């Protein structure tokens, strides 16, 4: 979601947050994407991502491509790995020329 937030896609960010919150309320382990039927805010895209995660190694191809294609998103992702550093601060640091964790030192 940080990637969508960093790219300014706030509508998608809110939608995914709602879907994730509703999935977290699901009481049983999810082993099949059909278990998501009827959960509010869980649409075709979320089901696709969950099915990909269940079938593969837990990675999402589209998000990985977004990062590879956009160096700003890649840098923001690395910076948000630091505890207490969120997407907005990471973007602000990027805009100030910080391109790596070492650049913060």
C-alpha positions in Angstrom: 0.0 0.0 0.0 2.9 2.3 0.7 3.7 2.2 -3.0 0.2 3.4 -4.0 0.4 6.1 -1.3 3.8 7.2 -2.5 2.5 7.4 -6.1 -0.5 9.5 -5.0 -3.1 6.8 -5.6 -5.0 7.5 -2.4 -8.3 5.9 -3.6 -6.7 2.6 -4.1 -4.8 2.9 -0.8 -8.1 3.4 1.1 -9.8 0.5 -0.8 -6.9 -1.9 0.0 -6.8 -0.8 3.6 -10.6 -1.5 4.0 -10.2 -4.9 2.3 -7.2 -5.8 4.5 -9.1 -4.8 7.7 -12.1 -7.0 6.7 -9.9 -9.9 5.8 -8.1 -9.6 9.2 -11.5 -10.0 10.9 -12.0 -13.4 9.1 -11.8 -16.0 11.8 -10.4 -19.0 9.9 -7.1 -19.3 8.0 -7.5 -18.5 4.3 -6.6 -21.4 2.2 -8.8 -20.7 -0.8 -9.7 -17.5 -2.5 -13.4 -18.5 -2.6 -13.4 -17.9 1.2 -13.2 -14.2 0.4 -16.6 -14.2 -1.4 -19.0 -11.8 0.4 -16.4 -10.0 2.5 -16.9 -6.2 2.0 -14.4 -4.3 -0.1 -12.8 -7.5 -1.3 -13.1 -7.4 -5.1 -11.5 -9.0 -8.1 -8.1 -7.3 -7.6 -7.7 -8.3 -4.0 -8.8 -11.9 -4.8 -6.2 -12.0 -7.5 -3.5 -10.9 -5.2 -4.5 -13.3 -2.5 -4.7 -16.2 -5.0 -1.2 -15.3 -6.2 0.1 -15.2 -2.7 -1.5 -18.6 -1.9 -0.2 -20.2 -5.0 3.3 -18.7 -5.1 5.9 -17.3 -2.7 3.8 -14.5 -1.3 5.0 -11.8 -3.7 2.9 -9.6 -5.9 4.1 -9.2 -9.5 2.4 -5.9 -10.2 3.8 -4.2 -7.1 7.3 -5.6 -7.8 7.1 -4.2 -11.4 5.9 -0.8 -10.0 9.0 -0.7 -7.8 11.4 -1.7 -10.6 10.0 0.8 -13.0 10.0 3.8 -10.6 13.3 4.5 -8.7 11.4 6.9 -6.4 9.1 4.1 -5.2 12.0 1.8 -4.8 13.8 4.4 -2.6 10.7 5.1 -0.6 10.2 1.4 0.0 13.7 1.1 1.3 13.4 4.2 3.6 10.1 3.1 5.0 11.9 -0.1 6.2 13.3 2.1 9.0 11.2 2.1 12.1 9.2 5.3 12.5 9.8 6.5 9.0 6.6 6.5 7.0 5.8 7.1 3.3 5.3 10.9 3.6 8.6 11.4 5.4 10.4 9.0 3.0 9.0 11.0 0.1 10.1 14.3 1.6 13.6 12.8 2.1 13.6 11.6 -1.5 12.7 15.1 -2.6 15.6 16.5 -0.6 18.0 14.2 -2.5 18.2 11.2 -0.1 18.4 8.0 -2.2 19.5 5.4 0.4 19.7 4.5 4.0 23.4 5.4 4.0 22.4 8.9 2.7 20.7 9.6 6.0 23.9 9.2 7.9 
